[in-house]
């Protein structure tokens, strides 16, 4: 298990190198970076949680203890393996006190490990889907120890950034500029704000995302 974890750590570090440079910057509150509480980033599937995590990671001095649990090679990972993962971090990067965990809800019982990190004085930032991160277990194990941040698909302002539309205050007073802006707004209303769909315009992707949200998230909560 240890060799696999080290392999994944390096693969994920390499993959994340250019993510921040190629994405629209999301609004990051100073409190999220400075809080000593566990920061839990939730939101609808594919709204940009992982990208926000990387953008926050780039702003903090300690960046190495990052791990993404959304990998089929981790199907047998259990809460008992967190200790091994922590050992891998220390062996590879030395002592640090800031942990970043993406899609951590894939590991049953993750709350107990995160609570231990918190009790030892570490800063912990995690992401996960609304359906599982807002569970009863979360409240039981982490009550009074976390701040929950819910993010959403792109706002119209973020959509304009993705479309590389630059506006000045005077543009709102010019008929031609207002017409262009209105055209973008109509397109935004039609397409929505899911980042990947705005980049690909793939209706198959949107249909697949819809099915995942309904059958894997909404029905999970109802069940």
Phi, psi and omega in degrees: 000321184297318180294322177296316181297319178296320177300314181294321178302311182291320178299316182290324176299317181293317181297323186277356186305316187254008184299313184297322182293330188258015185234161176286127180293127177271160178289126180239118180282144181301326181300325181296328182277332187257345184298147175266356178278162174294132179257120181247116181262116179241171179161166180299154181306135174065029179267352177115022181297315183294322178294318177300319178302316180292324178293321176292318180302322182291343183264353182254150185293324179261122189231356192277332186277067180244141178207135179251122184270004179271073183211130184295340179287353180255019184300332180260008179290130179236173181300333179293338182278351178300323179299319178294320178298318179297320177298321178298317179302311183294321180293324184274324190236356184083190185279126173220167185228022177233122184244139178235118181237121181259135180054044184290343181296348178291346180253114180295130179088011183302334184300325183291322178292316180297323178296321178296317177301317180297315181296335179273004175090018180269154173268131183230129175236125181230155174236157176182166181285152180305320188302323184257329184287339180260033184279169178298324181298325180299314179294325182292314188269335187239014180306129178077005183242000187221158170245127179262129178240116178261126178247163186231170173302174186305138168284173179297323178298317179291324176300317179297323177296318179297322180280000180059041176263117181256129183240147171243160183303323183289342181298332181289348180257358181256127185302315182295319181291320179296322179296318177297316180297320179295322177297318177295323181293320178298319178295321178297319179295327181282320186268332184082196188238014178290118188307312185296321180292322178296330180277328187253332185057027181275115178291331177295319178298316182296320179295318179295321179295318178300313180299319181296318181295316183290310189271337183254341182245301183298313181291333176295317179293317182293329182282000000 
